[in-house]
Amino acid sequence: MILGGLQKLTLIDFPGHIAATVFTVGCNFRCPFCHNPELIISNFQFPLSNVMERDFFKFLKQRKGKLEGVCITGGEPTIQPDIIPFIRKIKDLGFKVKLDTNGSRPDILRLLYDKKLLDFVAMDIKNSLEGYKKTANSKIDLERIRLSVDLIRNSGIDYEFRTTVVPGLHKESDFASIRKWLEGAKKYVLQAFEDKGKILDPRLKKKTKGKRMDLEKIAKNIEKYFGKVEVR
């Protein structure tokens, strides 16, 4: 497993659990607003403080009884060829697992569900289906995205769908389309894009500068169609 970082303690990444967050390297999307570009670009020179897999599991063994879970994020964890044995090793130590994913690998999701290796899944919804490819700045098989949504909704495992709302990339009408697509889902989260720090494509800052979207208004317009709508 190629790891790019470890947050040793988080109270917010894994709802309801004290957890650690581990970051995998590499992604098959190129969302310009991504705030972890060092995990996306394959030729990035990683700092010496990178977390190696053996050190990660040594840390977990030391935290048994103190941490409850591990959040696996990225990058995109499901493109890692050894993601299944990696998660199994975490589960064998007695930890719950939350997976963050862009939904591009429903085949991996299905295997993880079948092997009972997941306790929570958070899937990023980049935009309405019509705007998906442009927002993710990648070639995308939308049928795979749809399949992942259906797998997650019908898994019986806790989940949330979430969208990072970016002024200049999103408009209010996009969320009416997303609502129709995801209607009836247990939880949908709107995350505000923060125009600060590093992002994958710094040129996006020119598009977002001075623009804003009213997430509370969007949430109010769609909340009756979901079990819960949350603004972060």
BAFI-215818 format. One line per 2 residues: their letters; for each residue x, y, z of N, C-alpha, C. Coordinates in Angstrom, 2 decimals. Layout:
N
A = X/Y/Z/X/Y/Z/X/Y/Z  ...
***
This chain:
232
MI = 0.85/-1.20/0.00/0.00/0.00/0.00/0.88/1.25/0.00  0.59/2.17/-0.91/1.34/3.42/-0.97/0.60/4.46/-0.13
LG = 1.21/4.83/0.99/0.59/5.76/1.92/1.30/7.11/1.86  0.52/8.17/1.99/1.09/9.50/1.91/0.95/10.33/3.17
GL = 0.28/9.80/4.18/0.14/10.58/5.41/-0.76/9.89/6.42  -0.65/10.33/7.65/-1.46/9.79/8.75/-1.84/10.91/9.71
QK = -3.12/11.02/9.96/-3.62/11.88/11.03/-3.93/10.97/12.20  -3.18/11.09/13.27/-3.24/10.11/14.34/-4.51/10.17/15.17
LT = -5.21/11.28/15.11/-6.45/11.40/15.89/-7.42/12.31/15.18  -8.64/11.85/14.99/-9.71/12.69/14.46/-11.00/12.36/15.18
LI = -11.74/13.39/15.51/-13.05/13.23/16.14/-14.18/13.53/15.16  -13.84/13.90/13.92/-14.87/14.31/12.96/-14.89/13.48/11.68
DF = -13.79/12.84/11.30/-13.74/12.14/10.02/-14.61/10.89/9.98  -14.75/10.23/11.12/-15.52/8.98/11.20/-16.65/9.22/12.18
PG = -17.85/9.54/11.69/-18.97/9.93/12.56/-19.20/8.94/13.70  -19.18/9.49/14.93/-19.48/8.69/16.10/-18.32/7.89/16.65
HI = -17.12/8.06/16.07/-15.99/7.25/16.51/-14.71/8.08/16.65  -13.91/7.70/17.63/-12.56/8.24/17.76/-11.68/7.45/16.79
AA = -11.02/8.15/15.89/-10.36/7.43/14.80/-9.04/8.06/14.41  -8.33/7.34/13.56/-7.17/7.86/12.84/-7.53/7.90/11.37
TV = -6.90/8.80/10.63/-7.15/8.90/9.20/-5.85/8.64/8.45  -5.89/7.70/7.51/-4.72/7.38/6.71/-4.99/7.76/5.26
FT = -3.99/8.35/4.61/-4.13/8.87/3.26/-3.38/7.99/2.27  -4.07/7.55/1.22/-3.42/6.77/0.17/-3.01/7.71/-0.97
VG = -2.06/7.25/-1.77/-1.50/8.07/-2.83/-2.06/7.66/-4.19  -2.41/8.65/-5.01/-2.88/8.39/-6.35/-4.38/8.54/-6.48
CN = -4.83/9.10/-7.62/-6.25/9.25/-7.87/-6.49/9.23/-9.37  -7.64/8.72/-9.77/-8.00/8.67/-11.18/-8.87/9.84/-11.61
FR = -9.17/10.77/-10.70/-9.85/12.01/-11.02/-8.86/13.17/-10.91  -9.19/14.28/-11.53/-8.35/15.47/-11.47/-9.20/16.70/-11.14
CP = -9.96/16.61/-10.07/-10.81/17.71/-9.65/-9.95/18.94/-9.35  -10.19/20.05/-10.00/-9.31/21.21/-9.82/-9.31/21.76/-8.41
FC = -10.38/21.50/-7.65/-10.51/22.04/-6.29/-9.91/21.12/-5.23  -9.32/20.00/-5.63/-8.76/19.05/-4.67/-7.70/19.73/-3.81
HN = -7.83/19.59/-2.49/-6.90/20.25/-1.58/-5.77/19.32/-1.13  -5.68/18.14/-1.76/-4.56/17.23/-1.47/-3.78/16.92/-2.76
PE = -3.27/17.95/-3.47/-2.61/17.69/-4.75/-1.38/16.80/-4.63  -0.74/16.84/-3.48/0.45/16.00/-3.29/0.12/14.52/-3.26
LI = -1.15/14.19/-3.05/-1.58/12.78/-3.06/-2.09/12.36/-4.44  -2.25/13.31/-5.34/-2.85/13.03/-6.63/-1.80/12.85/-7.72
IS = -0.84/13.74/-7.74/0.15/13.77/-8.82/1.23/12.74/-8.54  1.35/11.77/-9.45/2.19/10.60/-9.19/3.67/10.92/-9.09
NF = 4.14/12.01/-9.73/5.57/12.30/-9.68/5.93/13.29/-8.58  4.98/13.54/-7.69/5.26/14.45/-6.57/6.32/13.85/-5.65
QF = 7.26/14.68/-5.24/8.32/14.20/-4.35/7.84/14.29/-2.91  7.52/13.16/-2.32/6.95/13.15/-0.99/8.00/13.43/0.07
PL = 7.62/14.10/1.15/8.57/14.39/2.23/8.99/13.13/2.96  10.08/13.24/3.68/10.63/12.09/4.38/9.70/11.59/5.48
SN = 8.73/12.39/5.88/7.83/12.01/6.96/6.71/11.09/6.50  6.77/10.62/5.25/5.73/9.71/4.75/5.53/8.53/5.68
VM = 4.28/8.13/5.77/3.94/7.00/6.62/4.09/5.73/5.80  4.92/4.82/6.22/5.06/3.53/5.56/4.07/2.55/6.20
ER = 3.70/1.55/5.44/2.66/0.63/5.91/3.05/-0.05/7.22  4.28/-0.49/7.34/4.68/-1.19/8.57/4.61/-0.26/9.78
DF = 4.93/1.02/9.58/4.85/1.98/10.68/3.40/2.27/11.04  2.55/2.28/10.03/1.13/2.51/10.27/0.55/1.40/11.14
FK = 0.84/0.16/10.81/0.28/-0.95/11.59/0.92/-1.04/12.97  2.16/-0.64/13.09/2.79/-0.56/14.42/2.05/0.45/15.27
FL = 1.71/1.60/14.67/0.95/2.63/15.37/-0.42/2.10/15.81  -1.12/1.41/14.89/-2.44/0.90/15.24/-2.38/-0.08/16.40
KQ = -1.41/-0.96/16.41/-1.28/-1.93/17.50/-1.08/-1.22/18.84  -0.38/-0.10/18.81/-0.14/0.66/20.04/-1.39/1.41/20.50
RK = -2.35/1.61/19.58/-3.54/2.39/19.91/-4.78/1.53/20.12  -4.60/0.22/20.18/-5.74/-0.66/20.44/-6.33/-0.32/21.81
GK = -7.65/-0.20/21.86/-8.31/0.15/23.10/-8.46/1.65/23.29  -7.78/2.43/22.44/-7.88/3.89/22.54/-8.58/4.47/21.31
LE = -8.20/3.98/20.13/-8.90/4.35/18.91/-9.98/3.32/18.61  -11.06/3.77/17.99/-12.15/2.86/17.63/-12.15/2.50/16.15
GV = -11.64/3.41/15.32/-11.73/3.18/13.90/-10.64/3.83/13.11  -10.62/3.50/11.81/-9.68/4.07/10.86/-10.46/4.57/9.66
CI = -10.20/5.81/9.27/-10.76/6.37/8.06/-9.69/6.28/6.96  -10.04/5.66/5.85/-9.12/5.52/4.73/-9.56/6.47/3.63
TG = -8.68/7.43/3.30/-9.02/8.45/2.32/-7.85/8.62/1.37  -7.87/9.64/0.56/-6.81/9.78/-0.43/-6.66/11.20/-0.91
GE = -6.32/11.26/-2.21/-6.30/10.21/-3.22/-7.61/9.42/-3.32  -7.50/8.32/-4.05/-8.63/7.40/-4.17/-8.19/6.01/-3.75
PT = -8.61/5.57/-2.55/-8.14/4.29/-2.01/-8.45/3.08/-2.87  -9.59/3.09/-3.59/-10.00/1.87/-4.29/-9.18/1.56/-5.53
IQ = -8.30/2.47/-5.96/-7.43/2.16/-7.09/-6.15/1.46/-6.64  -5.95/1.35/-5.32/-4.79/0.64/-4.80/-4.99/-0.86/-4.99
PD = -4.04/-1.55/-5.59/-4.24/-2.99/-5.89/-4.36/-3.86/-4.64  -3.84/-3.38/-3.51/-3.88/-4.19/-2.28/-4.81/-3.60/-1.24
II = -5.83/-2.87/-1.68/-6.74/-2.23/-0.72/-7.50/-3.26/0.11  -7.88/-4.40/-0.48/-8.66/-5.38/0.26/-7.84/-6.02/1.38
PF = -6.63/-6.57/1.13/-5.85/-7.10/2.24/-5.45/-6.04/3.26  -5.26/-4.80/2.81/-4.92/-3.72/3.72/-6.05/-3.49/4.72
IR = -7.29/-3.42/4.22/-8.42/-3.21/5.12/-8.64/-4.43/6.00  -8.43/-5.61/5.46/-8.60/-6.82/6.28/-7.63/-6.81/7.48
KI = -6.42/-6.35/7.27/-5.45/-6.28/8.37/-5.92/-5.30/9.44  -6.54/-4.20/9.02/-7.07/-3.24/9.98/-8.21/-3.86/10.77
KD = -9.11/-4.53/10.08/-10.25/-5.17/10.74/-9.78/-6.27/11.69  -8.75/-7.02/11.31/-8.25/-8.10/12.15/-7.69/-7.58/13.47
LG = -7.32/-6.30/13.49/-6.84/-5.69/14.73/-7.99/-5.18/15.60  -9.20/-5.30/15.09/-10.38/-4.94/15.88/-10.91/-3.54/15.64
FK = -10.43/-2.86/14.60/-10.88/-1.49/14.33/-12.01/-1.48/13.30  -12.91/-0.52/13.45/-13.92/-0.26/12.44/-13.27/0.52/11.30
VK = -13.84/0.42/10.09/-13.25/1.06/8.92/-14.27/1.92/8.21  -13.86/3.16/7.97/-14.63/4.06/7.11/-13.83/4.29/5.84
LD = -14.48/4.16/4.69/-13.82/4.36/3.40/-14.38/5.61/2.73  -13.48/6.50/2.31/-13.84/7.63/1.47/-13.54/7.25/0.03
TN = -14.48/7.48/-0.88/-14.29/7.06/-2.26/-14.97/8.00/-3.24  -14.46/8.03/-4.48/-15.13/8.79/-5.54/-16.12/7.92/-6.31
GS = -16.21/6.64/-5.95/-17.22/5.78/-6.56/-16.88/5.23/-7.92  -15.63/5.37/-8.34/-15.25/4.93/-9.68/-14.98/3.43/-9.78
RP = -14.91/2.74/-8.62/-14.62/1.30/-8.63/-15.70/0.52/-7.88  -16.89/0.42/-8.46/-17.96/-0.35/-7.80/-17.59/-1.82/-7.63
DI = -16.70/-2.33/-8.49/-16.27/-3.72/-8.35/-15.54/-3.94/-7.03  -14.70/-2.98/-6.65/-13.98/-3.07/-5.37/-14.95/-2.87/-4.21
LR = -15.85/-1.91/-4.35/-16.85/-1.70/-3.31/-17.66/-2.97/-3.05  -18.07/-3.63/-4.12/-18.87/-4.84/-3.97/-18.08/-5.93/-3.21
LL = -16.81/-6.08/-3.55/-15.98/-7.07/-2.87/-15.83/-6.74/-1.39  -15.61/-5.47/-1.09/-15.44/-5.05/0.30/-16.72/-5.28/1.10
YD = -17.86/-5.01/0.49/-19.12/-5.28/1.16/-19.32/-6.79/1.35  -19.04/-7.56/0.31/-19.24/-9.00/0.39/-18.38/-9.63/1.48
KK = -17.18/-9.07/1.67/-16.25/-9.60/2.67/-16.46/-8.98/4.05  -17.47/-8.11/4.15/-17.85/-7.47/5.42/-16.68/-6.71/6.03
LL = -16.02/-5.92/5.21/-14.83/-5.19/5.65/-15.09/-3.70/5.87  -16.33/-3.25/5.68/-16.63/-1.82/5.80/-17.69/-1.57/6.87
DF = -17.52/-0.45/7.58/-18.49/-0.04/8.59/-19.14/1.29/8.25  -18.53/2.02/7.32/-19.08/3.32/6.90/-18.43/3.67/5.56
VA = -19.23/4.20/4.64/-18.69/4.65/3.35/-19.17/6.07/3.08  -18.24/6.94/2.72/-18.57/8.29/2.29/-18.18/8.43/0.82
MD = -19.15/8.72/-0.02/-18.87/8.86/-1.46/-19.03/10.31/-1.88  -18.00/10.80/-2.57/-18.05/12.16/-3.11/-18.90/12.19/-4.37
IK = -19.88/13.04/-4.37/-20.71/13.29/-5.54/-20.21/14.59/-6.15  -19.57/14.49/-7.30/-18.87/15.66/-7.85/-19.82/16.72/-8.39
NS = -20.94/16.27/-8.96/-21.89/17.21/-9.54/-23.11/16.42/-10.00  -24.00/17.09/-10.70/-25.07/16.37/-11.38/-24.42/15.46/-12.41
LE = -25.14/14.44/-12.85/-24.56/13.53/-13.84/-24.17/14.27/-15.12  -24.92/15.29/-15.46/-24.63/16.06/-16.67/-23.30/16.83/-16.56
GY = -22.97/17.26/-15.36/-21.76/18.06/-15.17/-20.59/17.30/-14.57  -20.76/15.99/-14.44/-19.78/15.19/-13.69/-18.39/15.23/-14.30
KK = -18.28/14.95/-15.59/-16.97/14.84/-16.23/-16.22/16.16/-16.19  -16.94/17.25/-16.41/-16.31/18.56/-16.40/-15.80/18.91/-15.00
TA = -16.60/18.61/-14.00/-16.22/18.95/-12.63/-15.05/18.11/-12.15  -15.04/16.82/-12.49/-13.95/15.94/-12.08/-12.74/16.05/-13.01
NS = -12.92/16.76/-14.14/-11.83/17.00/-15.09/-11.18/15.69/-15.55  -12.02/14.69/-15.81/-11.53/13.36/-16.15/-12.54/12.63/-17.02
KI = -12.07/11.60/-17.72/-12.98/10.70/-18.41/-13.61/9.78/-17.36  -14.92/9.73/-17.34/-15.62/9.01/-16.28/-16.69/8.12/-16.87
DL = -16.77/6.90/-16.39/-17.84/6.00/-16.74/-18.99/6.25/-15.78  -19.99/6.97/-16.23/-21.08/7.35/-15.33/-21.88/6.15/-14.85
ER = -21.88/5.06/-15.61/-22.58/3.87/-15.15/-21.91/3.31/-13.90  -20.59/3.41/-13.82/-19.88/2.97/-12.62/-20.25/3.85/-11.42
IR = -20.37/5.13/-11.67/-20.76/6.05/-10.59/-22.16/5.71/-10.10  -23.08/5.51/-11.04/-24.44/5.14/-10.65/-24.47/3.83/-9.87
LS = -23.68/2.86/-10.33/-23.66/1.57/-9.66/-23.13/1.69/-8.25  -22.09/2.49/-8.06/-21.55/2.69/-6.71/-22.60/3.31/-5.79
VD = -23.33/4.29/-6.30/-24.39/4.91/-5.50/-25.42/3.87/-5.08  -25.83/3.04/-6.01/-26.83/2.01/-5.70/-26.28/0.99/-4.71
LI = -25.03/0.58/-4.87/-24.42/-0.37/-3.94/-24.41/0.20/-2.52  -23.99/1.44/-2.41/-23.87/2.08/-1.10/-25.24/2.21/-0.44
RN = -26.23/2.65/-1.22/-27.57/2.85/-0.67/-28.21/1.55/-0.20  -27.88/0.45/-0.86/-28.54/-0.82/-0.56/-27.66/-1.79/0.24
SG = -26.55/-1.30/0.75/-25.58/-2.18/1.42/-26.00/-2.60/2.83  -26.83/-1.77/3.47/-27.13/-2.02/4.87/-26.07/-1.49/5.81
ID = -25.02/-0.88/5.23/-23.92/-0.29/5.99/-24.10/1.23/6.01  -23.73/1.87/7.11/-23.91/3.31/7.24/-23.14/4.05/6.15
YE = -23.67/5.21/5.72/-23.05/5.92/4.61/-23.48/7.38/4.59  -22.78/8.14/3.77/-23.20/9.48/3.40/-22.70/9.78/1.99
FR = -23.46/10.60/1.27/-23.01/11.19/0.03/-22.69/12.65/0.33  -21.70/13.19/-0.38/-21.30/14.55/-0.06/-20.76/15.24/-1.31
TT = -21.01/16.54/-1.38/-20.54/17.34/-2.51/-19.80/18.56/-1.99  -18.59/18.77/-2.49/-17.88/20.01/-2.23/-18.41/21.05/-3.21
VV = -19.02/22.09/-2.66/-19.70/23.09/-3.47/-18.73/24.20/-3.84  -18.48/24.35/-5.14/-17.46/25.28/-5.63/-18.11/26.36/-6.49
PG = -18.16/27.59/-6.03/-18.69/28.67/-6.87/-17.88/28.76/-8.17  -18.60/28.86/-9.28/-17.90/28.89/-10.56/-17.90/27.54/-11.25
LH = -17.99/26.47/-10.45/-18.13/25.12/-11.01/-19.54/24.59/-10.82  -20.17/24.98/-9.72/-21.53/24.54/-9.44/-22.50/25.73/-9.51
KE = -23.75/25.41/-9.79/-24.83/26.39/-9.73/-26.00/25.75/-9.00  -26.94/26.55/-8.55/-28.03/26.02/-7.73/-28.82/24.93/-8.44
SD = -29.00/25.08/-9.74/-29.79/24.09/-10.47/-29.14/22.71/-10.48  -27.82/22.65/-10.29/-27.14/21.35/-10.22/-27.68/20.52/-9.06
FA = -28.04/21.18/-7.99/-28.46/20.45/-6.79/-29.90/19.97/-6.89  -30.68/20.60/-7.77/-32.00/20.05/-8.08/-31.83/18.73/-8.83
SI = -30.85/18.66/-9.72/-30.57/17.43/-10.46/-30.01/16.35/-9.55  -29.10/16.75/-8.67/-28.54/15.79/-7.72/-29.63/15.25/-6.80
RK = -30.54/16.12/-6.40/-31.65/15.70/-5.54/-32.48/14.62/-6.22  -32.78/14.81/-7.49/-33.58/13.82/-8.23/-32.84/12.49/-8.32
WL = -31.54/12.57/-8.49/-30.71/11.37/-8.61/-30.61/10.61/-7.29  -30.36/11.33/-6.20/-30.08/10.70/-4.91/-31.29/10.67/-3.98
EG = -32.43/11.10/-4.44/-33.62/11.21/-3.59/-33.85/9.94/-2.77  -34.09/10.14/-1.47/-34.34/9.03/-0.56/-33.10/8.53/0.15
AK = -31.92/9.06/-0.23/-30.69/8.65/0.44/-30.72/9.06/1.91  -30.03/8.31/2.72/-30.04/8.52/4.17/-29.46/9.87/4.56
KY = -28.33/10.24/3.91/-27.66/11.48/4.31/-26.93/12.09/3.12  -27.10/13.41/2.97/-26.39/14.16/1.93/-25.76/15.38/2.57
VL = -24.48/15.56/2.29/-23.70/16.62/2.93/-23.21/17.62/1.89  -23.39/18.89/2.19/-22.84/19.97/1.38/-21.62/20.53/2.09
QA = -20.49/20.46/1.42/-19.25/20.96/1.99/-18.82/22.23/1.27  -18.51/23.27/2.02/-18.11/24.54/1.41/-16.67/24.46/0.92
FE = -16.45/24.84/-0.34/-15.09/24.97/-0.85/-14.42/26.15/-0.17  -13.22/25.93/0.34/-12.47/26.99/1.01/-11.40/27.50/0.06
DK = -11.51/28.76/-0.30/-10.59/29.37/-1.26/-9.32/29.83/-0.55  -8.61/28.85/-0.01/-7.35/29.16/0.67/-6.48/27.91/0.65
GK = -5.20/28.11/0.81/-4.29/26.98/0.79/-4.09/26.46/-0.63  -3.48/25.29/-0.74/-3.15/24.72/-2.05/-4.30/23.89/-2.59
IL = -4.46/23.94/-3.91/-5.42/23.10/-4.60/-4.74/22.57/-5.87  -5.35/21.57/-6.49/-4.72/20.93/-7.64/-4.51/21.91/-8.80
DP = -5.51/22.75/-9.07/-5.39/23.72/-10.16/-5.58/25.13/-9.60  -4.47/25.82/-9.31/-4.57/27.16/-8.72/-5.34/28.16/-9.58
RL = -5.48/27.87/-10.88/-6.23/28.78/-11.75/-7.69/28.88/-11.35  -8.17/27.87/-10.64/-9.57/27.89/-10.20/-9.85/29.06/-9.28
KK = -8.85/29.52/-8.55/-9.04/30.60/-7.60/-9.56/31.86/-8.28  -9.19/32.07/-9.56/-9.67/33.24/-10.29/-11.18/33.12/-10.56
KT = -11.64/31.88/-10.77/-13.07/31.66/-11.04/-13.92/31.80/-9.78  -13.33/31.45/-8.65/-14.10/31.45/-7.41/-14.00/32.76/-6.64
KG = -13.00/33.57/-6.95/-12.76/34.79/-6.18/-13.99/35.70/-6.19  -14.42/36.04/-5.00/-15.55/36.95/-4.85/-16.91/36.32/-5.06
KR = -16.94/35.03/-5.39/-18.22/34.35/-5.60/-18.59/33.53/-4.37  -19.87/33.36/-4.18/-20.33/32.54/-3.07/-21.63/31.84/-3.45
MD = -21.90/30.76/-2.75/-23.17/30.07/-2.91/-23.76/29.88/-1.53  -25.06/30.03/-1.44/-25.76/29.93/-0.17/-26.09/28.47/0.11
LE = -25.21/27.80/0.85/-25.39/26.37/1.11/-26.61/26.11/1.99  -26.90/27.02/2.90/-28.07/26.84/3.76/-29.36/26.89/2.93
KI = -29.39/27.77/1.95/-30.55/27.86/1.07/-30.70/26.59/0.24  -29.59/26.11/-0.31/-29.61/24.88/-1.10/-30.10/23.73/-0.24
AK = -29.56/23.65/0.99/-29.94/22.57/1.90/-31.44/22.61/2.20  -31.96/23.80/2.44/-33.38/23.94/2.76/-34.25/23.50/1.60
NI = -33.80/23.77/0.37/-34.59/23.43/-0.81/-34.67/21.92/-1.06  -33.68/21.18/-0.56/-33.64/19.75/-0.89/-33.82/18.84/0.33
EK = -33.87/19.41/1.53/-33.80/18.59/2.74/-34.95/17.58/2.87  -36.12/17.91/2.34/-37.26/16.99/2.51/-37.12/15.73/1.66
YF = -36.15/15.72/0.77/-35.97/14.55/-0.11/-34.93/13.56/0.42  -34.33/13.88/1.54/-33.31/13.02/2.13/-33.63/12.74/3.60
GK = -33.01/11.68/4.13/-33.15/11.44/5.55/-32.58/12.59/6.36  -31.42/13.10/5.91/-30.77/14.23/6.57/-29.92/14.97/5.56
VE = -29.94/16.29/5.62/-29.05/17.13/4.82/-28.23/17.96/5.80  -26.92/17.94/5.62/-26.01/18.63/6.54/-25.11/19.57/5.76
VR = -24.82/20.73/6.35/-23.89/21.70/5.77/-22.64/21.72/6.63  -21.51/21.56/5.98/-20.22/21.60/6.70/-19.37/22.75/6.19
***
